[in-house]
């Protein structure tokens, strides 16, 4: 039985450029659907956030993903830049949540480790691996490549969690009456089996 394809949108948030990438996953196979960049011209921050919200809403409406993943904010040195990035990320999350999507969050290190195998990989390495994994003719722009990598990271994490799920346990009786019904069923099965054996014997 083949599993239905799952469509995932990955988001690489930014106040100037927000990348998005959409992949479709069926079992162990991943297929590229789309990628792009939402570019915000210089201007008031509220207008840029509104642009991110509206354009992502249009992307979601067009490609109809089932789940979403977004990169976490990493504060290195410039706290003010991180705060602005956090607001852009919030606008993207609002667009995803408004569409009813579950949103997973991954650190940059986790994404790089999942796609390249090294948590400090360079942008060019991510572009290269994304192109190989999705059979792209040419490397996507860095923002879109990061977004595709985030989507693939989420797909890999889902597969890993699914593989770790324990086998379903046998149903247990929930009442004394249910125990009686189960016991009677087993007894009838044994008697039926014995009668069949007697009929077969000469």
CORRAGI-V56073 format. One record per helix or strand of 3 or more residues. SS is the DSSP state (A for helix, B for strand). FROM is the first residue (numbers start at 1). LEN is the number of residues. If there is no record, write none. Layout:
[[SS,FROM,LEN] [SS,FROM,LEN]]
//
This chain:
[[B,6,7] [B,17,10] [B,29,11] [A,45,19] [B,67,5] [A,79,20] [B,102,5] [A,108,8] [A,123,11] [A,142,23] [A,176,25]]
//
